[in-house]
Amino acid sequence: MDSGAPSFRTIVPHIIPILTSYKTKKGTKKLSSSVGDLYNWYYSLVENVNTESSSPELVALVKELTKDKKTDLERVKAIYYWTQENVKYIAFEYALGGFIPREANDVFRKKYGDCKDNSSILSEMLEIANLKGNLTWIGTRSIPYTYSEVPTPAVDNHMILSYTEGEKVYYLDATGRYTPIDMPSSFIQGKEALIGIGKNDFVVKKVPVVPAERNQISDSIYINIEGKKVIGKGKFVTNGYLKTDLFHALEKLTKQKDLKEFYTYQLRKGSNRFLIDDFKEANKFAYDKAYSVDYTFNIENYAQGYENEVYVNMNFNRDLSRLKEDDNRKSGKQFNYKSTNEMTSVLEIPSTMQLDYVPESFEISNDFFSCKIEYATKSNQVIYKLSVTQNFIELTLEEQKELNKMIKKIEKNYKEVVILKKK
């Protein structure tokens, strides 16, 4: 199987037997032949969960979290973010424990649980705040079936909580951290959600795929040349799932030395001689704000020269090459999310030099991918801008081959250089 290939369920022909009923001496016992049947069984497993009174400590916590919040959504957000941060996700299942959530009071006392337990305590906390959350069954993207196609427990493997305000549905998955309230977990994008409302009452909704512009990196640098060395300062800003992934990595780094090494790798430009000199973080681990890093750096031996000319390749970020796959690949590929990436580089032309050559701008695009490289000049500066949009979370084999061809054309443009001539 190729790396990153979709689940084998989407590739390999297979049969799913669905037992709709069986006969006994007392008659025919009905099982699941429709979404309604499946939901009614699920509901029977959860209808008696959290029937005991909420613990005084849990009630006090909810009151504290929501006391200064002015709207229902702000109250939901405060409770949701607390649950993400304080209830550790541990997947453990035994018998019907794989289907029945544990009591909210128990989850609150232990501060850990699986997806059902996280949904249980989140539901209870909303109820304490006089808000309504709905237990929701859903399959991750590794399961390609819809509820109408396979109305059995084989159709899903995850539980979250849904909160509805007007026409907007918020898909609250407390098993992770740093996911803002208006974004679902990346692994349930595009999936059907079975939202429980009450006995014999449910609705099936499709979780939206988060648009590329929500998952954005913007990196701007200002550089000067000192001999062959490039020195500069930059600002890195990110949001959405890209920010969430970064926060998960940063959780493990507490020493300044480790952080500096991490950013040297994460923000690398031009070559492996790139080194971070200093950095400053802003909005670290914030849910609803863009995360940014201001930094200074240097790259030894980056500017090359011959006689009275100096060559500077302003294509500092060539991460797109990682999207290129082997031409012999046999299957399509899945990605965690759509994304956009913007890189701006401003080169200060030294007073001892003059601009001799600037590459032409370049653009390529189709329905699922676009790349634009722009060059401009302004007084004593050369301004370079790279804009990339990956508008896909899955590529067919044919689309991947098309993307390979596009990246090869982009890589040719990566070789273009700005030429400065000594006065």
C-alpha positions in Angstrom: 0.0 0.0 0.0 1.4 3.4 -0.9 2.0 5.8 1.9 -0.9 8.1 2.7 -3.2 6.0 0.6 -7.0 6.1 1.5 -8.3 3.4 3.7 -8.3 -0.1 2.1 -12.1 0.0 2.4 -12.2 2.5 -0.5 -9.9 0.4 -2.6 -10.5 -3.3 -2.0 -13.8 -4.8 -2.9 -15.5 -6.3 0.2 -18.8 -7.4 1.5 -20.4 -6.2 4.7 -23.1 -8.6 6.0 -26.0 -6.8 7.7 -28.2 -8.9 9.9 -31.6 -7.3 9.9 -33.4 -9.9 12.0 -33.2 -13.4 13.4 -35.8 -16.0 14.4 -36.4 -17.5 17.8 -39.0 -19.7 19.2 -40.8 -16.6 20.4 -40.8 -15.1 16.9 -38.6 -12.8 14.8 -36.2 -10.5 16.6 -35.5 -7.3 14.6 -32.0 -5.8 14.5 -30.9 -3.0 12.3 -32.2 -2.5 8.8 -32.3 1.4 8.8 -30.6 4.4 10.3 -33.5 4.7 12.7 -32.9 1.2 14.0 -29.2 1.9 14.5 -30.0 5.1 16.3 -32.6 3.6 18.6 -30.1 1.0 19.7 -27.4 3.6 20.3 -30.0 5.7 22.2 -30.8 2.7 24.4 -27.2 2.6 25.5 -26.9 6.3 26.5 -30.4 7.2 27.7 -29.6 6.3 31.3 -26.1 8.0 31.4 -25.8 11.0 33.7 -29.1 10.4 35.5 -27.4 11.1 38.9 -27.0 14.6 40.2 -24.0 16.6 39.1 -21.3 16.8 41.8 -21.1 20.2 43.7 -17.6 20.6 42.5 -18.6 20.2 38.8 -21.5 22.7 39.2 -19.1 25.2 40.9 -16.6 24.8 38.0 -19.3 25.5 35.4 -20.5 28.6 37.2 -16.9 29.9 37.5 -16.2 29.2 33.8 -19.4 31.0 32.6 -19.9 33.8 35.1 -18.6 36.6 32.9 -19.7 35.3 29.5 -22.4 37.3 27.8 -23.7 34.9 25.1 -24.6 31.2 25.0 -21.8 30.6 22.5 -19.2 32.2 24.8 -20.4 29.9 27.6 -20.2 26.9 25.3 -16.7 27.9 24.2 -15.5 28.3 27.8 -16.8 24.9 28.8 -15.5 23.3 25.6 -12.0 24.7 25.9 -11.7 23.7 29.5 -12.7 20.1 28.6 -10.1 20.0 25.9 -7.4 21.2 28.2 -8.2 19.3 31.3 -9.7 15.9 30.4 -6.9 13.7 29.0 -7.9 11.5 26.1 -7.2 7.8 26.8 -8.8 5.2 24.5 -9.9 2.1 26.4 -12.8 -0.2 25.6 -14.2 -3.3 27.1 -17.4 -5.1 26.1 -20.1 -2.4 25.9 -17.6 0.1 27.2 -16.9 0.7 23.6 -20.4 2.1 23.2 -21.6 3.4 26.6 -20.1 6.7 28.0 -19.1 6.8 31.6 -20.7 9.1 34.1 -19.7 12.7 33.9 -19.0 12.9 37.7 -16.6 9.9 37.3 -14.9 11.5 34.3 -14.6 14.8 36.2 -13.0 13.1 39.2 -10.5 11.1 37.1 -9.8 13.8 34.5 -9.4 11.3 31.7 -11.6 9.3 29.4 -12.2 8.2 25.8 -14.2 10.0 23.2 -17.5 9.0 24.7 -16.4 10.1 28.2 -15.3 13.5 26.9 -18.7 13.9 25.2 -20.4 12.8 28.4 -18.8 15.4 30.7 -19.2 18.1 28.0 -22.9 17.3 27.7 -23.4 17.4 31.4 -21.5 20.7 31.8 -23.6 22.3 29.1 -26.7 21.1 30.9 -25.5 22.6 34.2 -25.2 25.9 32.3 -28.8 25.5 30.9 -27.5 24.8 27.4 -28.3 21.8 25.2 -25.6 19.6 23.6 -26.4 16.5 21.5 -24.5 13.3 21.7 -23.3 12.6 18.1 -22.0 9.4 16.5 -19.6 9.8 13.6 -17.0 7.8 11.6 -13.5 9.1 11.0 -12.3 9.5 7.4 -10.8 6.0 7.5 -14.4 4.7 7.2 -16.0 5.5 3.8 -19.6 4.4 4.4 -22.7 6.5 4.9 -25.4 5.8 7.5 -27.9 4.8 4.8 -25.4 2.4 3.1 -24.3 0.6 6.3 -26.8 1.2 9.2 -24.6 -0.9 11.6 -21.9 0.0 14.1 -19.4 -0.6 11.3 -20.3 2.9 10.0 -18.8 4.9 12.8 -16.0 4.7 15.4 -16.1 8.0 17.2 -18.4 10.1 19.4 -18.5 13.9 19.8 -21.0 16.5 21.0 -23.0 18.8 18.7 -24.2 22.2 19.6 -26.7 24.0 17.4 -27.3 27.7 17.3 -29.8 28.8 14.6 -28.7 27.1 11.4 -25.1 26.7 12.5 -24.0 23.3 14.0 -20.8 23.2 16.0 -19.1 19.8 16.1 -17.3 19.7 19.5 -14.6 17.0 19.8 -13.0 17.4 23.2 -10.5 14.6 22.7 -7.8 16.9 21.4 -6.6 20.4 22.3 -6.3 23.8 20.6 -9.2 23.1 18.1 -11.3 26.3 17.9 -15.0 25.9 18.5 -16.0 26.6 14.8 -13.7 23.9 13.4 -14.4 20.2 13.6 -11.5 17.7 14.2 -9.6 17.3 10.9 -10.3 13.6 10.8 -14.1 14.0 10.6 -14.2 16.6 7.8 -16.7 15.7 5.1 -18.2 12.8 7.2 -21.8 12.2 8.1 -22.7 12.9 11.8 -25.6 11.1 13.5 -26.9 13.7 15.9 -29.1 12.4 18.7 -32.0 14.7 19.7 -34.1 12.4 21.8 -35.9 9.1 21.8 -36.7 8.2 18.2 -35.5 11.6 17.2 -32.3 12.2 15.4 -30.8 14.0 12.3 -27.9 13.2 10.0 -25.8 16.1 9.0 -22.6 16.3 6.9 -19.6 17.9 8.6 -18.1 20.6 6.4 -14.6 20.5 5.0 -12.7 23.5 6.4 -11.7 25.9 3.6 -8.0 26.3 2.7 -7.9 29.9 3.9 -8.6 28.9 7.5 -5.5 26.8 7.6 -2.9 29.4 6.7 0.8 30.1 7.0 2.1 33.6 6.3 5.9 34.1 6.5 7.5 37.4 5.6 11.3 38.1 5.7 13.5 41.1 5.1 17.1 40.3 4.1 20.4 41.9 3.5 23.6 40.6 1.9 27.0 40.7 3.7 29.5 39.1 1.4 28.1 35.6 0.8 26.1 35.6 4.0 22.4 36.5 4.1 21.1 38.0 7.3 17.4 38.9 8.0 14.4 39.2 10.2 11.1 37.6 9.7 7.5 37.2 11.0 5.8 33.8 10.9 2.0 33.7 11.4 -0.2 30.6 11.3 -3.8 29.6 12.1 -6.3 26.7 11.9 -5.1 23.1 11.8 -1.6 24.1 10.9 -1.5 26.0 14.2 -3.0 23.1 16.1 -0.3 20.7 14.8 2.4 23.2 15.7 1.0 23.5 19.3 1.0 19.8 19.7 4.7 19.7 18.9 5.5 22.7 21.1 3.9 21.1 24.1 6.9 18.9 24.5 9.5 21.7 24.3 10.2 23.6 27.5 13.8 24.6 27.2 14.9 27.7 25.2 17.7 25.6 23.5 15.1 23.0 22.2 12.8 25.7 21.0 15.5 27.4 19.1 16.5 24.2 17.4 12.8 23.5 16.6 12.3 26.9 15.0 15.5 26.6 13.1 14.1 23.4 11.5 10.5 24.6 11.2 11.3 28.0 9.7 14.3 26.8 7.6 14.9 28.8 4.4 17.3 28.5 1.5 19.6 25.7 2.8 20.5 23.7 5.9 22.9 26.5 6.8 19.9 28.5 8.0 20.2 29.4 11.7 17.8 31.2 14.0 19.6 33.9 16.0 16.7 35.0 18.2 12.9 34.6 18.3 9.8 35.8 20.2 6.5 34.0 20.3 3.0 35.5 20.6 -0.4 33.9 21.4 1.2 30.6 22.2 -1.4 27.9 22.8 -4.2 30.4 22.2 -7.4 28.9 20.7 -8.9 31.9 18.9 -5.9 33.9 17.9 -3.3 33.5 15.2 0.1 32.3 16.5 3.1 34.3 15.5 6.9 34.1 15.8 9.2 37.1 15.2 12.7 36.0 14.5 16.1 36.9 13.2 18.3 34.6 11.2 21.4 34.1 9.1 22.4 31.8 6.2 26.1 31.3 5.5 27.3 31.1 1.9 23.9 31.6 0.4 24.6 34.5 -1.9 26.9 33.3 -4.7 29.0 35.4 -7.1 31.2 35.4 -10.1 33.5 38.3 -11.0 31.4 41.4 -10.5 28.0 39.6 -10.2 26.1 38.3 -7.2 23.3 35.7 -7.5 20.5 35.5 -4.9 17.8 32.8 -5.2 14.7 34.3 -3.5 12.8 31.0 -3.6 13.6 30.4 0.1 10.7 28.0 0.7 10.5 24.9 -1.5 8.3 22.8 0.7 6.0 22.1 -2.3 8.4 19.5 -3.5 7.2 17.2 -0.7 3.9 16.9 -2.4 5.5 15.2 -5.4 5.0 11.5 -5.4 6.7 8.6 -7.2 5.4 8.3 -10.8 4.9 4.6 -10.1 2.4 5.2 -7.3 -0.6 2.9 -7.5 -3.2 4.7 -5.4 -4.4 8.2 -4.6 -3.5 10.0 -1.4 -5.3 11.5 1.6 -4.3 14.7 3.4 -5.3 16.0 6.8 -6.7 19.3 5.6 -6.7 22.0 2.9 -4.2 24.8 3.4 -2.7 28.1 2.0 0.9 29.2 2.3 2.2 32.7 1.6 5.9 33.6 1.6 7.1 37.2 1.1 10.9 38.0 0.8 12.2 41.6 0.5 15.8 42.0 -0.5 17.6 45.2 0.2 20.0 46.0 -2.6 23.4 47.0 -1.2 24.5 50.6 -2.0 27.6 49.2 -3.7 25.4 47.2 -6.2 22.7 47.7 -8.8 20.0 45.4 -10.0 20.9 43.6 -13.2 18.2 40.9 -13.6 14.8 39.9 -12.1 13.1 36.6 -13.0 9.7 36.7 -14.6 6.6 36.0 -12.5 5.0 32.6 -12.8 1.5 31.2 -12.2 0.0 27.7 -12.5 -3.4 26.4 -11.3 -6.3 24.0 -11.7 -9.4 23.1 -9.8 -7.6 21.8 -6.7 -4.2 23.5 -6.6 -2.6 26.8 -7.4 0.8 28.4 -7.2 1.9 31.9 -8.0 5.4 33.4 -7.9 5.7 37.2 -8.3 8.7 39.5 -8.5 8.5 43.2 -8.2 11.0 46.1 -7.6 10.6 49.2 -5.5 13.4 51.8 -5.1 16.3 49.7 -3.7 14.3 46.5 -3.0 13.4 43.3 -4.8 10.1 41.9 -3.6 9.3 38.2 -4.0 6.0 36.6 -3.2 4.9 33.0 -3.2 1.2 32.0 -2.9 0.1 28.4 -2.7 -3.3 27.0 -2.2 -3.8 23.2 -1.6 -7.5 22.9 -2.2 -7.8 19.2 -1.5 -8.0 16.6 1.3 -7.8 13.7 -1.1 -6.3 13.2 -4.6 -7.1 10.5 -7.0 -4.2 8.7 -8.7 -4.8 10.8 -11.9 -4.9 14.0 -9.9 -1.7 13.1 -8.1 0.0 12.6 -11.5 -1.3 16.0 -12.7 0.0 17.6 -9.5 3.4 16.0 -10.1 3.6 17.6 -13.5 2.7 21.0 -12.0 5.3 20.7 -9.3 8.0 19.9 -11.8 7.2 23.2 -13.6 7.3 25.0 -10.3 10.7 23.5 -9.4 12.1 24.9 -12.7 11.2 28.3 -11.5 12.8 27.6 -8.1 16.1 27.7 -9.9 15.7 31.3 -11.1 17.9 33.9 -9.4 18.1 37.7 -8.9 21.4 39.0 -10.3 23.0 42.0 -8.7 26.0 43.7 -10.3 28.7 45.6 -8.5 28.8 49.3 -9.4 
